[in-house]
Amino acid sequence: MAEAHEEDDDKPSRATRILAAPVEPKASFAATFKAMFRELYPIYSAFDKDGLLCVAARENGKLAAYVHLPILSEQGAFGVIGRHECCALTLHDEDISLRHALVRVSQQGIGEARVRLIDLDSSNTFRTEDGQVCKSVLAEGPLFVHVLGYQLFLFPTGSLAPSRWDASADVTWQSFPERVYLDHRIPERANREQRRPPAGRGRRHTYMTLLPAAQHLRAKPGAGGHVVGTILLSAENTQIAHRVSSEDLERGMLIGRYERCQLAGASHSLSRVHLVLLLDGGDIWAVDTASLNGTIVDGQKISAIVLDREVELKLPAGMGMRWVPEHIPPS
């Protein structure tokens, strides 16, 4: 089969205790939640299985989109948020990147949810409830963030829900666990180049710079730190080796044809952000970010796989990626 090509008011309630200098948001999460509660309550009630309900709402309280990510195994679940129709949560908004963020939910302990939200190095990242810009957020329970003109509400469901919802919006909001923001936040990538759009063209084109054929593969410098493995990325007769550190993976390492990716190739069959490598819960993951042409491992299309061994991943247009874990000699 031929490979597809991509197209170019009220104060915070007691449930919000802040440990950092606050920045007043345009609309409080409590106000938005209460404004959409009548519409949201039956939606939430319909999902009684363990998982995560991801809700995007406009700051005027209008529900824009939602998706439920069920936990079907011990590995948890992943979902991509973005403008592309292949995303789990699609937002039809030109200011949202095609693949804007990755969300992961897993179970830790009995009846406890672990929620991770990662910005896929977009130009518009998250703001937490205390108004801080953040590239990645980890929560043990519900998580609420701003992104552009939206507020994202991530609600654990089933046995992972910290409390039952009441028919009253006020009672339900007050029942949510306290969100405490600590200072271990993953910052923006250092030395991001500030690009301006070419004259006469929309600003989105500034993010579309592709490599010439002679430079089919490229790699950005890693973040440094403890090396945990090596990526061998190959295409035609070209190969690059890139050593990967735990710091790279904590932030999330992007592979695709977009300039913002740490490892990139120029083929249009490769999605702009095709794959992300991620360290989460002690495991290293390779997650396909809702790409059009997919990622193949052992002849099967995968959405996510734990890189606990040497693994060969096949990408579109004949590209390949081998993950080689770092071997630590016995002491």
N, C-alpha and C positions, 0 to 999 in steps of 0.2 A: 504494500500500500504506500502511495506517495506520501512524503512527509509534508505536513502543513506548514505554512509560513505565517508568522505573526504580523499583525498590524502595528504598522508603525503608529433671684429675689430673696429667697430666704437664706439665712446663714446656714453654714454646714451644721448638720445635726450632731448629736453626741456620738454618732457612729463614725465621725471623722476626727480623729486626734492627729495633729500634725506636729512633726518633729523638725521641720525645716521652715525657713522663712516663706510665708505664704504669698502667693500672687493671686489676686481676686479673679476668678474665671468670669466669662461673659454670662453664664447661666450655671447655677448650682446643679449638681447631679440630683439632689433631692427634688428640686423644682421640676426638672425634666422627667424624672421617674414618676412623680405624682401626676404630671400632665398626660403621660401616656399609659398610666396604670390600667385604666378601663380596657384598653385594647391589648395590653401586655399580659394581664392576669390570665385569660383563657389560654393564651399561647404557652405561657410557662406551665400551666396546669396540665397541658397535654403531654408534656415530656416527663414521664415518671421513671425513666431509666437513668442509670448513672451516666453522666456526661456533662456537657457544658452548653448552655444556651448563650449564644453570642448575639447581641442586639446593638444595632447602630441607630441612633436617634439624632434628629436635628435638635439644635439647642432651643427651638421653640416648642419642643415636646412632641414633634411628629415622628412616629416610628418609620424609619427608612428601609430597613432590611433586618432579617434575622436568620440564623441557622442553628441547628442543634448538632453538636458533635458527640455521638455516643461512644462510650468506652467499651470496646468489644473484646479487649484482651488486656493482659498485664502491661502491654506496651503503651497504653493510653491512646490518645487520638491527636491528630494534627489538622489544622485548617488554615487556608490562606485567605486573607482579606485584601480585596483590591478591586480594580475597575474591570478586570478581565472576566468574561463569562465563565471561564473554567474555575474561578475561585469559589471556595465554599460560601463566602459571604461577599456578594457583588454589590458595589456601590457605583451607580451610574453618575459619576461626577468627574469632570475633566481634571480637577485638582488632585484627585486620588491616583496614585500610581497604579499601573496594571497589576502589579503584585506589590502591595504596600506593606503588609505585615504578616507574620506567621504566629499563630496561636497554638499552644499545646496544653492539653489537660491530661493529668494522670492521677492515680490514686496513691496516696501515701498513708499508711496505717489503716485503721478501720473507720470508714466514713469521713475521710478527709481528702479534699481535693488540692492538687498542686497545679496552679495555672501560670503559664509563662507566655508573655507577649513580647515579640521581637520585631522591631522595625527593620525592614529589609533595605536598610541604607537609603531610604527615600529622602527627598529634599524637604519633606514636611513630617516631622516625627511627633511623638506623643508629648502630652502634658498631663501629669498626674493630678490628682485632686488638690494637691497643695501648689499647683501651678508650675512645677519644675519640669524642664525639658528632659526627656529620658529616652534612651534607645532601647532599653530592655527592662521589663518589670516582671518580678516573680511574686506571686501571691499564694497564700494558703487559704483560699476561699474566694469570695466575690472580688472582682477587680473592675475598677472604673477609670477610664482615661479619656482625655480630649484628643481628637485628631482633626485638624482643620475645622470645619463647621459642624463636626459630628461629636457625639459622645458615645463611647463604646461601653456597654454594660456586659460583663461576663459573669454569668450566674451558674454555679454548679447545680446539678439536678440529681434527682433520685436520692439514694442514700448519702450522697456527697453534699447535699444541700445543708447548710448550717442551721436552717430553721424553716418551718413551714410558713408559706405565705398566707396572710390574713386577707379577708375580703376588703379590708381598709388599706388604702395606699399609705397613710401615715403610720399605722401599726406595723405594716410590712417593712417600711423603710427603717423604722426604729429597731426592728428585730435583726437587721443585718449586723454582722460582727464589726467591731472597731477596725478600721484600716490604719495601720501604723506604718508610716514611711521612714525607712532607715536610710542612711547615707551611702550604702553600697549600691550605687547606680552605675550602669555602664554608660560612659560618656560618649559624645559624638566622636567619630573617628577623627584623629588629629590631622591637621593640615589639609582639610578638604578644599579643593580648588573651587573658587567662585567663578562660575561660568556665566556669560551673558549670551542671550539669543542672537543669532545672525540677523542683520537688518532685513525687514520684510518677512520674517518667518516667526511662527509661534514659538513660545518659550520651550515647549516640549521637544522641539527638534534639537535643542542644545544637549539633550541627554541621549541622543541617538548616534553619536559618533561611533562608527565601526572601524575595525582595523583593516588595512589593506591586505590583500591576499598573501603578500610576502611575509606578513607578520600575523599569521593565522591564530597564534596563541600568544597570550601575554599573562604576566603575573605581577601583582602589586606586592611590595614588601610586606612581610608579615608583621605582627605586632610585637614579636619577640616573646621571651618567656620560655617555659619548659616545653621542649619539643615532644609531641606525642605521636607523630607519624609523618608520612610523606605522601603527597599526591603526585601521581604520574599522569599527566594529561597529554593525550596524543591525538594527532589529526594528520592524515596522509603520511608524509615522511618527517613530520615535525613532532618533537616531544619536549615537554618541559617538566622539570621536577620541582616541587614546591614543598618545603618543610613547614609543617603546621604546628603551632603551639597551642597550649591550653587556653591562652588569652585570645587567640584568633577564634577558637571554637566557642568560647564563652560569649563573645559578641555575635557570633554567627558569621560564617564564611560563605560568601556568595559565589556561585559558578554560573556563567551565562554569557550572553554577548553584549550586555550593557556595560557602559564605562564604570558604573559603580561597583561592579563585581571584582573580587580579588583575583579570580582566575577567569579568563575570558577567551572566547573564540568568535570569529566573525560570521559564521554560518547563520543564515536566516532561519534555518531549521531548528536552531538552538533558541529557546525562549530567552527573552531579555534577562530575566532571572530564572534560571532553569532548576537549580539545585541549591540547597543550603546545607552546610555541614555545621552541626550544633552539638555542644556539650551540655547535657541536661540530665540532672539526677544521677550523675556519675557515668552515664553512657554517652558515647559519641554516635550521633545520628547523621545519616544522609537522608534528606527530605526533599522529594520532588515538589516543587512549588506550583502545582497545577499546570504543568507545562503542556503544550499542545501535543508534542510528539513523544513524551514520556521518557522514562529511565528504565533500562532493562538490567536485571540481575538474574543470572542462570536461566535465561530464556523467558522470564516472567516480568511483566511491568510492575513496578513497585511504587508505592506512595511514600514509604519510609522504611528504612532498614538500619539496624544497629551495626556499626562498624567495629565488631569485636574480633575481627580476624582480617586477613588479607582478602580484599573483595575487588572484583572487576565489575565496573558499571559501564554499560553501553549507552552512549548519548547519540542524538541524531547526527546525520551527515557523516557517518563513519567515525565519529569522535569516540574516544574511550577514556575512562578514568579508572586508575587502579589506586586503591587505598592500601598503604603498607604501614602497619602500626610499628611504632618504635619498640625495638626489642631491648629491654633493660637486662644486662648480664646479672646473674645471681651474685649476691654479696658473699 
